[in-house]
Structures are given as C-alpha cells and as structure tokens.
C-alpha cells in the first residue's frame, strides 16, 4: 500500500515568453488526472490566482480556503479533495524565475504543517505570518504565541545562516522551542528554507512532517563545494533510512548533470521522475522528485530536494 503524504499536489509555474503571466511548467498529481488536466490549461497574470499572488507579494503565500477566494481552480480542486495551498516564489533579484505550489487536503488522516515566518512586525524577531496545520490545532495555537531571534529554533537558524536547516529527529534536539508541542502532535522532522526577494523583510518557509504522513519520503540539502565545481549532499533525511546523508556523501553532481545539476545550471526549480535524478541506480527507487533552488543575491547557495 502506498504511503500517504501530507502534500497531495506539487506544481511549478513559470513565466511565459512575454514574462507577463505564468504558465504551467510541471507537476506531480498522483491519481488526480482531472485536476492535472484542468491545471495544464491555466494561465495566471501578475497578482492573479495563488501563483500570481505570490509573484506580486514577493513572499510565500498560504491559502487555507479556496471557496470565495482568489483561487482560480476551486471547482476542480474540490472534486479532487484539495482544500488549501501554499505558493513559494523563486526570485533572482527583481525578477521572478518560477513559483512552486503545494496543494493539500484537509482530512483526519493527514497531519503536518507548512509555516511562513517573517520579521515584518519586529526586525529583531521572526513571527508566524501564516501557516497551514491540517488537524494539528493545538500545535497551531502554540506556534502563534512564539517568536524567534536569530539562531533560535529552526526559523532563527535559517535566518542567521541564510541557508536551509534540516532537523531529521526533533525528539533528539535539545533546546527545540516547540519540542513538547511537536511530540504531542506527532511531528518528527522539520526543514526551514530561506526565501529571498528584493524586499527588506526576511522570510522563512518551514515544513514540519509527521511520521505517519511525511512531507516527503526523503529530503536532502545540496550545496556547491568550496571551489564551486560540484554539488555535495550536506544533509539528508529518509523515512526508511536515517543514514541517508552518509550514503550520499560519496555522490557528487556537476553543473548540468541530472536534475540537480540542471537546477544549478538554470536556477529553476524542477520536477522529474527518479530515473532522471542522476544518482546511483540503487537509489532510484522513488517515483518522483522536486528540487528547489535557494538563490541569494543572484547566486545559488543550496538546493533542497524532496523525493516522493
């Protein structure tokens, strides 16, 4: 039986030739073929729909309810059992490269959280800007009361380092601010990703994953080596094998090689089947992969990969 994941649909929307609207780039839809067909025909102008809104606001956007909102595919989403979404814009300076969209279904069997942290209220601390928590109501309440200084918690560590931060087992981390709440909610894994644009605010996108319904089966952080010649796996998590980082330490990826190498070459997020990833064949036992670049001041500093 296939493992349930918290996120049901993943999409990438890219500027069209005129760079005045967004068109479908690629997506992962599982068995939701009708919603996929409806999505592939869609276009989004600046500030239109969920992808266009993230483009205009220049930060991640959480939409907790599709009905009576600016979401353009409400009927198709309802038919597919989708109820909420998160859009993450990828910028290089002033210019949008792509928007990554995650769509979720709100039911009793799916637990996890997607959070956006920002320092717009207090330049010295990150506060929760918005989030989707599925069935984790108590964890949501706890999160709304917390803020982070630089270096505090996963959002604060991301802010301090300007790099992705992955915690593969929250229960083993001393000083994790929401440890008790996370344990009670069944959350075991978290990754925070810095989101850069030309705004003055700091934004951090956090994914918190429950063991039963993980964000992804595997997550890795890849960074260019000190010479800028190849990508190396800085850290990894696997639901089935927590020695994943050790396995990937022997693997290096050059610019343009496989999915990750193409993300490095182009600065564009990408989705692909596992056979195109470029790993050793024995590691290609998953169906698909999403790779999100982290671009700071026009330079790629990391790639976060989600394997489903």
Secondary structure, DSSP 8 states (H G I E B T S, - for coil): -----SEEEEEEEEE-TTSSEEEEEEEE-TT-HHHHHHHHT-EEETT-HHHHHHHHHTS-EEES--TTSS-S-HHHHHHHT--EEEEEEEEETTEEEEEEEEEE---TT-EEEEEEEE-SS-TTSEEEEEEEEET-HHHHHHHHT-EE-TTSHHHHHHHHHTS-EEES-GGG-TT-TTHHHHHHHTEEEEEEEEE--SSSS-EEEEEEEESTT-S-SEEEEEEE-TTSSEEEEEEEEESS-TTHHHHHTT-EEETTSHHHHHHHHH---EEEEGGGS-S-GGG--SSEEEEEEEEETTEEEEEEEEE-
